[in-house]
Amino acid sequence: DLTEVLEKLIERLKRYKPFEAEVGELWAFGQKKQPARLVNDTPELRSLHEALLSMVNENGWTLQGRYTGELFKPHVTRKAGRDATGKLKIDAVYIVEKQSQGYREIVGKVSLG
């Protein structure tokens, strides 16, 4: 249930404050080689990622993706055909639901802090 997921995320993530990370090199993800920019893996980003993985495991939630845990590759995808550059403010976590034909939909957002 999405409401339960959001409530648990809000509770766990309220201790994390927004932070910045530097956008890095161009990378191609997945079988379709979708272009994205890597984001420098800061201690804050790693801690947030590990907390989220812990929540997934604790609650038996479904997680799909190769680039988690030890293979974690923080990245940002293109928006309106443009790459992110410079510093990236990380101030929220988005819940993404897999749709048919490989599409994804953002179904929730939890702000940090």
C-alpha positions in Angstrom: 0.0 0.0 0.0 1.5 3.3 -1.1 0.3 5.2 2.0 2.1 2.8 4.2 5.3 3.1 2.2 5.1 6.9 2.3 4.5 7.0 6.1 7.5 4.7 6.7 9.8 6.7 4.4 8.8 10.0 6.0 9.6 8.6 9.4 13.0 7.2 8.4 14.1 10.0 6.2 13.3 13.0 8.4 16.8 12.8 9.9 18.4 13.2 6.5 19.1 16.8 5.5 19.3 18.0 1.9 22.8 17.9 0.4 24.7 18.5 -2.8 26.6 16.2 -5.1 28.6 17.0 -8.2 27.4 15.7 -11.6 30.0 13.7 -13.4 30.7 11.8 -16.6 28.2 10.6 -19.2 27.2 6.9 -18.8 24.9 4.5 -20.7 22.5 2.4 -18.6 20.6 -0.8 -19.4 20.1 -2.8 -22.5 18.9 0.3 -24.4 22.0 2.2 -23.3 20.0 5.2 -22.0 22.3 8.2 -21.5 22.6 9.6 -18.0 25.1 11.5 -16.0 26.8 9.9 -13.1 26.7 11.7 -9.7 29.7 11.6 -7.4 29.1 9.1 -4.7 29.3 11.1 -1.5 29.1 9.7 2.0 25.6 11.4 2.4 24.4 9.8 -0.8 25.8 6.4 0.2 24.2 6.6 3.6 20.8 7.5 2.1 21.0 4.7 -0.4 21.9 2.2 2.3 19.0 3.4 4.5 16.6 2.9 1.6 17.9 -0.6 0.8 17.5 -1.5 4.5 13.9 -0.3 4.4 13.2 -2.4 1.3 14.6 -5.5 3.0 12.9 -4.9 6.4 9.5 -4.4 4.8 9.7 -7.0 2.0 9.1 -4.4 -0.7 9.9 -5.2 -4.3 13.0 -3.6 -5.8 14.1 -3.9 -9.3 17.4 -2.7 -10.6 21.0 -3.8 -11.1 22.6 -0.7 -9.8 21.9 -1.1 -6.1 24.0 -2.1 -3.1 27.6 -2.8 -4.1 26.7 -2.0 -7.8 25.1 1.4 -6.8 25.7 4.0 -9.6 24.0 7.3 -8.6 22.9 9.1 -11.7 20.5 11.6 -13.2 18.8 11.0 -16.5 18.2 13.6 -19.2 15.3 16.0 -18.8 13.8 17.5 -21.9 16.8 16.3 -23.9 19.3 18.1 -21.6 22.0 16.8 -19.3 22.4 18.0 -15.7 25.7 19.8 -15.0 27.5 21.2 -12.0 26.1 20.6 -8.5 22.9 18.7 -7.9 20.8 19.4 -4.9 19.4 16.2 -3.4 16.4 17.0 -1.3 13.9 14.3 -1.9 13.3 10.6 -2.6 10.9 9.5 -5.3 8.9 6.3 -5.3 8.8 4.9 -8.8 6.4 2.2 -10.0 7.2 0.0 -13.0 4.5 0.2 -15.7 3.9 -1.9 -18.8 6.4 -1.9 -21.7 9.3 -0.8 -19.5 7.8 2.6 -18.6 8.0 4.0 -15.0 5.8 6.3 -13.1 6.6 8.5 -10.1 3.9 7.7 -7.6 5.3 9.4 -4.5 7.8 11.9 -3.2 9.3 12.3 0.3 11.3 15.4 1.1 14.5 15.1 3.1 14.6 16.8 6.5 
